[in-house]
Amino acid sequence: MYELKIISDFAAAHQLREFEGGCERLHGHNWKVEVHVKGTTLGEDGLLVDFREIKAETQKVLDQLDHRFLNELPPFQELNPSSENIARHILEGLARKFDGRNVQVYKVSAWESESACASYTVDG
Protein backbone atom coordinates (compact mmCIF):
# COMPACT_ATOMS: atom_id res chain seq x y z
CA MET A 1 0.00 0.00 0.00
CA TYR A 2 1.30 3.45 -0.93
CA GLU A 3 0.32 6.55 1.02
CA LEU A 4 0.80 10.21 0.19
CA LYS A 5 0.11 13.23 2.38
CA ILE A 6 -0.10 16.91 1.56
CA ILE A 7 -0.56 19.82 3.93
CA SER A 8 -2.45 22.98 3.08
CA ASP A 9 -4.23 25.76 4.95
CA PHE A 10 -7.05 28.25 4.94
CA ALA A 11 -8.37 30.97 7.22
CA ALA A 12 -12.02 31.15 8.22
CA ALA A 13 -14.38 32.19 10.97
CA HIS A 14 -17.03 30.09 12.62
CA GLN A 15 -19.36 30.01 15.58
CA LEU A 16 -20.21 26.73 17.25
CA ARG A 17 -23.90 26.23 17.98
CA GLU A 18 -25.20 24.51 21.11
CA PHE A 19 -21.80 24.88 22.76
CA GLU A 20 -21.07 26.46 26.11
CA GLY A 21 -17.84 28.43 26.16
CA GLY A 22 -15.84 30.88 24.13
CA CYS A 23 -16.25 28.99 20.87
CA GLU A 24 -19.95 29.82 20.78
CA ARG A 25 -18.89 33.38 19.97
CA LEU A 26 -17.75 34.34 16.49
CA HIS A 27 -14.03 33.62 16.14
CA GLY A 28 -11.55 32.51 13.52
CA HIS A 29 -8.72 30.09 12.93
CA ASN A 30 -5.85 29.65 10.58
CA TRP A 31 -6.68 26.04 9.76
CA LYS A 32 -4.01 23.54 8.74
CA VAL A 33 -5.35 20.68 6.65
CA GLU A 34 -3.65 17.32 6.11
CA VAL A 35 -4.92 15.17 3.25
CA HIS A 36 -3.96 11.48 3.08
CA VAL A 37 -4.45 9.35 -0.01
CA LYS A 38 -3.59 5.71 -0.56
CA GLY A 39 -3.53 3.12 -3.29
CA THR A 40 -1.93 -0.14 -4.32
CA THR A 41 -1.06 0.47 -7.96
CA LEU A 42 1.48 2.90 -9.35
CA GLY A 43 1.13 4.33 -12.82
CA GLU A 44 3.66 3.78 -15.59
CA ASP A 45 5.39 6.93 -14.32
CA GLY A 46 6.02 5.25 -10.95
CA LEU A 47 3.56 7.57 -9.17
CA LEU A 48 0.38 6.83 -7.29
CA VAL A 49 -0.80 10.34 -8.15
CA ASP A 50 1.12 13.56 -8.70
CA PHE A 51 1.39 15.68 -5.54
CA ARG A 52 0.52 18.71 -7.68
CA GLU A 53 -2.86 17.18 -8.51
CA ILE A 54 -3.68 16.46 -4.86
CA LYS A 55 -2.64 20.00 -3.93
CA ALA A 56 -4.65 21.57 -6.76
CA GLU A 57 -7.82 19.63 -5.97
CA THR A 58 -7.43 20.36 -2.25
CA GLN A 59 -7.01 24.05 -3.01
CA LYS A 60 -10.27 24.05 -5.00
CA VAL A 61 -12.14 22.69 -1.98
CA LEU A 62 -10.40 25.04 0.45
CA ASP A 63 -11.03 28.08 -1.76
CA GLN A 64 -14.74 27.59 -1.03
CA LEU A 65 -13.99 27.95 2.71
CA ASP A 66 -11.13 30.45 2.76
CA HIS A 67 -11.83 33.82 4.39
CA ARG A 68 -15.48 32.95 4.86
CA PHE A 69 -17.89 32.71 7.78
CA LEU A 70 -18.41 28.95 7.68
CA ASN A 71 -21.84 29.05 9.34
CA GLU A 72 -23.21 30.76 6.22
CA LEU A 73 -22.02 28.04 3.83
CA PRO A 74 -23.72 24.78 2.93
CA PRO A 75 -23.55 22.31 4.66
CA PHE A 76 -22.67 24.32 7.77
CA GLN A 77 -25.98 26.16 7.78
CA GLU A 78 -27.33 22.89 9.17
CA LEU A 79 -24.22 21.10 10.50
CA ASN A 80 -22.18 22.62 13.28
CA PRO A 81 -18.94 23.93 11.69
CA SER A 82 -16.80 21.91 14.08
CA SER A 83 -13.33 20.65 13.22
CA GLU A 84 -14.84 17.19 12.88
CA ASN A 85 -17.44 18.31 10.33
CA ILE A 86 -14.92 20.46 8.46
CA ALA A 87 -12.58 17.48 8.07
CA ARG A 88 -15.44 15.35 6.76
CA HIS A 89 -16.60 18.06 4.35
CA ILE A 90 -13.12 18.39 2.88
CA LEU A 91 -12.65 14.62 2.56
CA GLU A 92 -16.01 14.14 0.85
CA GLY A 93 -15.29 16.97 -1.58
CA LEU A 94 -11.92 15.48 -2.49
CA ALA A 95 -13.27 11.94 -2.70
CA ARG A 96 -15.63 13.05 -5.48
CA LYS A 97 -12.65 14.40 -7.43
CA PHE A 98 -10.71 11.13 -7.25
CA ASP A 99 -13.68 8.74 -7.52
CA GLY A 100 -13.04 5.86 -9.88
CA ARG A 101 -9.28 6.26 -9.82
CA ASN A 102 -6.60 3.98 -8.37
CA VAL A 103 -6.22 6.37 -5.42
CA GLN A 104 -8.48 6.84 -2.40
CA VAL A 105 -8.71 9.93 -0.22
CA TYR A 106 -9.09 8.17 3.11
CA LYS A 107 -8.18 10.67 5.84
CA VAL A 108 -8.35 14.42 6.36
CA SER A 109 -7.24 16.21 9.52
CA ALA A 110 -8.34 19.78 10.25
CA TRP A 111 -6.04 21.55 12.72
CA GLU A 112 -7.62 24.59 14.36
CA SER A 113 -4.51 25.29 16.43
CA GLU A 114 -1.00 23.89 16.82
CA SER A 115 -2.24 21.48 19.47
CA ALA A 116 -5.78 20.53 18.43
CA CYS A 117 -7.13 18.74 15.38
CA ALA A 118 -9.94 16.48 14.32
CA SER A 119 -9.69 13.80 11.63
CA TYR A 120 -12.22 12.06 9.46
CA THR A 121 -11.27 8.67 8.04
CA VAL A 122 -13.02 6.29 5.68
CA ASP A 123 -12.36 2.58 5.45
CA GLY A 124 -11.64 0.89 2.21
Secondary structure, 3 states (H helix, E strand, C coil): CEEEEEEEEEEEEECCCCCCCHHHCCEEEEEEEEEEEEECCCCCCCCCCCHHHHHHHHHHHHHCCCCCEHHHCCCCCCCCCCHHHHHHHHHHHHHHHHCCCCCEEEEEEEEEECCEEEEEECCC
